[in-house]
Amino acid sequence: MNITEDFLIEIGKRISEIRDKNKQTLDDIEFLTGIDSSDINKYELGKINLTMKTLIKLAIALRVKPIDLLDFKFDFEKYDNEKS
């Protein structure tokens, strides 16, 4: 894997954690964002790239600040020699 893929996976885990904590379903988030639930699932699995617009929509639906979706530990030094 590479830094971009790994980072997207971590963001996806964070989205899923917050959604589960809020007891929200994929369908709930679809309703609130207009983003298809299958795409939300792909975001949670880190399979597709998030735009800032999507990140903000998800944050609003999850009732958190956008920065909260990026609140996780990530070892950037592990990838020092890698081009993303």
Buried (B, 14 or more C-beta within 10 A) or exposed (E): EEBEEBBBBBBBBBBBBBBEEBEBEBEBBBEBBEBEBEBBBBBBBBEBEBEEEBBBBBBEBBEBEBEBBBEEEEEEEEBEEEEE
